[in-house]
Amino acid sequence: MVSGKLFIVSTPIGNLSDITFRAVETLQNVDIIACEDTRNTKILCEKYSIKTPLESYHKFSESEKSQFFIDRLKAGQDVALVSDAGTPLISDPGVKLVSDARLEGIDVVPVVGASAIMALLSSIPRQEEAFKFIGFLPRHKSQIEILLKQEACENLVFYESPNRLLETLSIISNLQKDRKIAIGRELTKKFEEIKVDTAQNLLEYYKAHILKGEIACMLYALDEKKHENDEILDKIQTLKGLKLSDRDIVGVMNLLFGLPRNKIKEILLKK
């Protein structure tokens, strides 16, 4: 028996009109729809007269439900995977099902469409195309600080919740006060808002404005040369705290980090 196909279908991120003809056609024609929350997908299906049966598939049921859908696919049925909003597997469930399907030799077919990340990136100024998508930020402050330092010269793209945004902006502004960030909120909806400013300025702005809805962000890369000088300055400050002379600091920095003596002297003179 020929296996069915697994369709990965993108759905609207807010505005229900943001769905492709192909996506509607696919959802109408498959045998079953695997969805993150049947209540949310039902609203979409009712709008577009989609009568296909719905079956829940979320992050807490991935392991047990993947085999259910694999069995249906192996029996020749077509399955569509959707998330509550946007593109499945992009910080949404589906990785196990896609992995299992490919191991079984089942065709996995992307049906492209809306993505909050792409919506944000297409509507903000950028000096270069490169960016690094990291899903959601780590939970703890120390982990976020390490990430910010390690990826200071990258355009970092991530999702954030309204409950955590103020804390995240505070961490960024305390560590890298000049670093700019773009924030897209309620994208494609009636109260859509896209802001680009320093983390400090946006922290003050959002303290005075109610935060609702999912949030997509891009933290702009710092200037590489300036960031390198700032790191050297931090190390110099640490050594000064140990009561070392400027001459000793030059020697230690040169020995431990291989930095040119002239460069260290230049930074010390500017300080």
C-alpha positions as CSV (number, residue, x, y, z in Angstrom):
1,M,0.0,0.0,0.0
2,V,1.2,3.5,-0.9
3,S,1.7,5.7,2.2
4,G,-0.1,9.0,2.5
5,K,1.6,12.4,2.6
6,L,2.3,14.6,5.6
7,F,1.5,18.2,4.8
8,I,3.1,21.0,7.0
9,V,0.5,23.8,6.6
10,S,1.1,27.4,7.7
11,T,-1.9,29.1,9.1
12,P,-2.6,32.8,9.9
13,I,-0.8,34.5,12.8
14,G,-3.7,36.7,13.6
15,N,-5.6,38.0,10.6
16,L,-7.6,35.0,9.3
17,S,-7.4,36.3,5.8
18,D,-3.7,35.6,5.7
19,I,-4.0,32.0,4.4
20,T,-3.2,30.8,1.0
21,F,-5.6,29.1,-1.5
22,R,-3.3,26.1,-1.4
23,A,-3.5,25.8,2.4
24,V,-7.3,25.9,2.4
25,E,-7.4,23.3,-0.4
26,T,-5.0,21.1,1.4
27,L,-6.9,21.2,4.7
28,Q,-10.1,20.4,2.8
29,N,-8.7,17.4,1.0
30,V,-6.5,15.6,3.6
31,D,-8.1,12.8,5.7
32,I,-7.2,14.3,9.1
33,I,-5.7,17.5,10.6
34,A,-3.2,17.3,13.5
35,C,-3.6,20.6,15.4
36,E,-2.0,22.2,18.4
37,D,-5.4,23.2,19.8
38,T,-8.6,21.9,18.2
39,R,-10.5,24.9,19.5
40,N,-8.3,27.4,17.6
41,T,-8.2,25.4,14.4
42,K,-12.0,24.9,14.5
43,I,-12.4,28.7,14.1
44,L,-10.2,28.7,11.0
45,C,-12.0,25.6,9.6
46,E,-15.4,27.1,10.1
47,K,-14.4,30.3,8.3
48,Y,-13.3,28.4,5.2
49,S,-15.8,25.5,5.3
50,I,-13.2,22.9,6.1
51,K,-15.0,19.7,7.3
52,T,-11.9,17.6,7.8
53,P,-11.7,15.8,11.2
54,L,-9.4,17.4,13.8
55,E,-7.1,15.6,16.2
56,S,-5.0,17.3,18.9
57,Y,-1.2,17.2,18.6
58,H,0.7,19.5,21.0
59,K,4.0,19.6,22.8
60,F,2.7,17.4,25.7
61,S,1.4,14.7,23.5
62,E,4.0,14.6,20.7
63,S,5.5,11.3,21.8
64,E,2.3,9.3,22.1
65,K,0.4,11.0,19.3
66,S,3.2,10.7,16.6
67,Q,2.7,7.0,16.2
68,F,-1.1,7.5,15.8
69,F,-0.5,9.8,12.8
70,I,2.3,7.6,11.4
71,D,-0.1,4.6,11.5
72,R,-2.7,6.7,9.6
73,L,-0.1,7.8,7.0
74,K,1.1,4.2,6.5
75,A,-2.5,3.2,5.9
76,G,-2.6,5.5,3.0
77,Q,-4.2,8.5,4.5
78,D,-3.0,12.1,4.1
79,V,-2.4,14.2,7.2
80,A,-2.0,17.9,7.6
81,L,-0.1,19.3,10.6
82,V,-0.9,22.9,11.7
83,S,-0.1,24.9,14.8
84,D,-2.2,27.5,16.5
85,A,-0.7,30.2,14.4
86,G,2.1,30.5,11.8
87,T,4.4,27.7,10.6
88,P,4.6,24.4,12.4
89,L,8.1,23.4,13.8
90,I,9.1,27.1,14.1
91,S,9.0,27.2,17.9
92,D,5.9,25.0,17.6
93,P,5.3,21.2,17.9
94,G,5.9,18.9,15.0
95,V,9.6,17.9,15.1
96,K,9.0,14.3,16.2
97,L,6.2,13.7,13.8
98,V,8.3,15.0,10.8
99,S,11.3,13.0,12.0
100,D,9.3,9.8,12.4
101,A,7.6,10.3,9.0
102,R,10.9,10.7,7.2
103,L,12.3,7.6,8.9
104,E,9.3,5.7,7.5
105,G,9.9,7.1,4.0
106,I,6.8,9.2,4.1
107,D,6.7,12.3,1.9
108,V,6.7,15.5,4.0
109,V,5.3,18.4,2.0
110,P,5.6,22.1,3.1
111,V,2.6,24.4,2.4
112,V,4.1,27.8,3.0
113,G,2.4,30.8,4.5
114,A,2.4,33.2,7.5
115,S,5.3,33.5,10.0
116,A,5.6,36.2,12.7
117,I,9.4,36.2,12.3
118,M,9.2,36.8,8.5
119,A,6.5,39.5,9.0
120,L,8.8,41.4,11.4
121,L,12.0,41.1,9.4
122,S,10.2,42.3,6.2
123,S,9.1,45.5,8.0
124,I,12.2,46.8,9.8
125,P,15.4,48.4,8.6
126,R,18.4,46.1,8.4
127,Q,22.0,46.8,7.3
128,E,22.5,43.2,6.3
129,E,20.5,40.0,5.5
130,A,22.1,37.8,8.1
131,F,20.3,36.9,11.3
132,K,20.3,34.2,13.9
133,F,16.9,32.7,15.0
134,I,17.0,31.3,18.5
135,G,13.4,30.6,19.3
136,F,12.7,31.8,22.8
137,L,15.3,33.3,25.1
138,P,16.6,31.2,28.0
139,R,14.5,31.5,31.2
140,H,17.2,32.8,33.6
141,K,18.9,36.2,33.7
142,S,22.4,34.7,33.9
143,Q,21.7,32.6,30.8
144,I,20.4,35.6,28.9
145,E,23.4,37.7,29.8
146,I,25.8,35.0,28.6
147,L,23.9,34.7,25.3
148,L,23.9,38.5,24.8
149,K,27.7,38.6,25.3
150,Q,28.4,35.6,23.1
151,E,26.1,36.8,20.3
152,A,26.8,40.5,20.6
153,C,27.7,40.8,16.9
154,E,24.7,38.9,15.6
155,N,21.2,40.0,14.7
156,L,19.3,37.9,17.2
157,V,15.7,37.0,16.3
158,F,13.5,35.5,18.9
159,Y,10.0,35.2,20.3
160,E,9.0,36.7,23.6
161,S,5.9,36.7,25.8
162,P,4.3,39.9,27.1
163,N,4.9,38.7,30.7
164,R,8.6,38.6,30.2
165,L,9.3,41.5,27.8
166,L,9.9,44.2,30.5
167,E,12.4,42.0,32.3
168,T,14.2,41.1,29.0
169,L,14.5,44.7,28.0
170,S,15.8,45.6,31.4
171,I,18.5,42.9,31.1
172,I,19.5,44.1,27.7
173,S,19.6,47.8,28.6
174,N,21.7,47.1,31.7
175,L,24.3,45.0,29.8
176,Q,24.3,46.7,26.4
177,K,22.6,50.1,26.8
178,D,23.2,51.2,23.2
179,R,21.9,48.0,21.6
180,K,18.8,48.5,19.4
181,I,15.9,46.1,19.2
182,A,12.9,45.8,17.0
183,I,9.7,44.6,18.6
184,G,6.6,43.4,16.6
185,R,3.4,43.0,18.7
186,E,0.0,41.8,17.6
187,L,1.3,41.4,14.0
188,T,-1.4,41.4,11.3
189,K,-4.1,42.2,13.9
190,K,-6.1,45.4,14.4
191,F,-3.6,46.8,17.0
192,E,-0.4,45.8,15.2
193,E,2.6,47.7,16.5
194,I,6.2,47.6,15.3
195,K,8.8,49.6,17.3
196,V,12.5,50.1,16.6
197,D,14.7,51.8,19.3
198,T,17.2,51.1,22.0
199,A,16.3,48.6,24.6
200,Q,16.3,51.4,27.3
201,N,13.9,53.6,25.4
202,L,11.5,50.7,24.6
203,L,11.6,49.6,28.3
204,E,10.3,53.0,29.3
205,Y,7.7,52.9,26.5
206,Y,6.3,49.5,27.4
207,K,6.2,50.4,31.1
208,A,3.5,52.9,30.2
209,H,1.6,50.7,27.6
210,I,-0.4,47.5,28.2
211,L,1.3,44.5,26.7
212,K,-0.9,41.9,25.0
213,G,-0.3,39.2,22.4
214,E,2.7,37.3,21.2
215,I,5.8,39.2,20.4
216,A,8.5,38.8,17.8
217,C,11.9,40.6,18.3
218,M,15.1,41.3,16.5
219,L,18.0,42.4,18.7
220,Y,20.4,44.3,16.4
221,A,24.1,43.4,16.2
222,L,26.5,45.7,18.0
223,D,29.3,47.3,16.0
224,E,32.1,44.6,16.1
225,K,35.0,47.0,16.7
226,K,33.2,48.9,19.4
227,H,32.1,45.7,21.1
228,E,35.7,44.4,21.0
229,N,36.9,47.6,22.7
230,D,34.1,47.4,25.3
231,E,35.2,43.9,26.2
232,I,38.8,45.0,26.6
233,L,37.6,47.9,28.7
234,D,35.7,45.5,31.0
235,K,38.8,43.4,31.5
236,I,40.9,46.6,32.2
237,Q,38.3,47.7,34.8
238,T,38.6,44.3,36.5
239,L,42.4,44.5,36.6
240,K,42.3,48.1,37.9
241,G,40.1,46.8,40.7
242,L,43.0,44.6,41.7
243,K,45.1,47.7,42.0
244,L,47.4,47.0,39.1
245,S,49.3,49.8,37.4
246,D,48.7,50.7,33.8
247,R,52.0,49.2,32.8
248,D,51.1,45.9,34.6
249,I,47.7,45.9,32.9
250,V,49.3,46.2,29.5
251,G,51.5,43.3,30.3
252,V,48.7,41.0,31.6
253,M,46.3,41.8,28.7
254,N,49.1,41.1,26.2
255,L,50.1,37.9,27.9
256,L,46.6,36.4,28.6
257,F,44.7,37.6,25.5
258,G,47.4,38.2,22.9
259,L,46.3,41.8,22.5
260,P,48.7,44.3,21.0
261,R,50.3,46.5,23.6
262,N,49.7,49.7,21.5
263,K,46.0,49.0,21.4
264,I,45.7,48.4,25.1
265,K,47.7,51.6,25.8
266,E,45.4,53.5,23.4
267,I,42.3,52.4,25.3
268,L,43.9,53.2,28.6
269,L,44.7,56.7,27.5
270,K,41.1,57.3,26.3
271,K,39.7,56.2,29.6
